[in-house]
């Protein structure tokens, strides 16, 4: 399963707006993508509520994984952006 470690770029972390943008993009990919804190249980990236439960803040490292490398790269790129700007 392809996995990529990325640093959260949004100033507010993976809170409401960034989580909604990420979950919407993940839902459109047609492939399951998971986001998790290293050492913790990953959550479905297509659920903004589940993303927010991670409590990942700006500068925290998260792992993005899934069956499709392109889908993982797409979601990882969003996590690295400041989506609240």
Secondary structure by P-SEA (a helix, b strand, c coil): cbbbbbccccccccccaaaaaaaaaaaaccbbbbbbcccccccccccaaaaaaccccccbbbbbbcccaaaaaaaaaaaaccccc
